[in-house]
């Protein structure tokens, strides 16, 4: 029987860690949600159906998790967000979690540095833009190919900011002038679909 599991909860966390605190004769198990006094009772069968609590390091690519489940992925995103690491990969897709504040990895200097690193950069929209540019121009050693970058999310998710960061990265990797960069970033508002 598992001692620590992820339990579904009805609050903003969606999943929370819980520890087995009591096993009664028969089929009843009591769990305590970590960090609270809240307890939950369930049968052994219900407990065995829950995902075991595997707490990997907050990896920068979710494909590296040893246990892939909604709970472990959300926990990784939550821990990275708390450390101002707002970008996480899942293969060649980048997930960003809006920090609702300035973060060091989104300054113009950081964007310029990350866009020059290309595929070697950590997860970031600048890496996506840089890789797309290099594939489009053939600078990656392969024949030039058309590229597109899709930025998707709910209202308030940070799509406009992500688009601005992509444009800054494209300007940096292409060697555009500062004036052209500012014009592209300012025109980003015209690209929004409402």
Secondary structure, DSSP 4 states (H G I P E B T S, - for coil): --SEEEEE-SSTTSEEEEEEEEE-SSSEEEEEETTSS-EEEEEHHHHHHSPB-------SBGGG-SS-SHHHHHHHHHHHHHTT--EEEETTEEEE---SS--GGGSHHHHHHHHHHGGGSPS-HHHHHHHHHHHHHTTTSS------------TTSSHHHHHHHHHHHHHHHHT--HHHHHHHHHHHHHH---
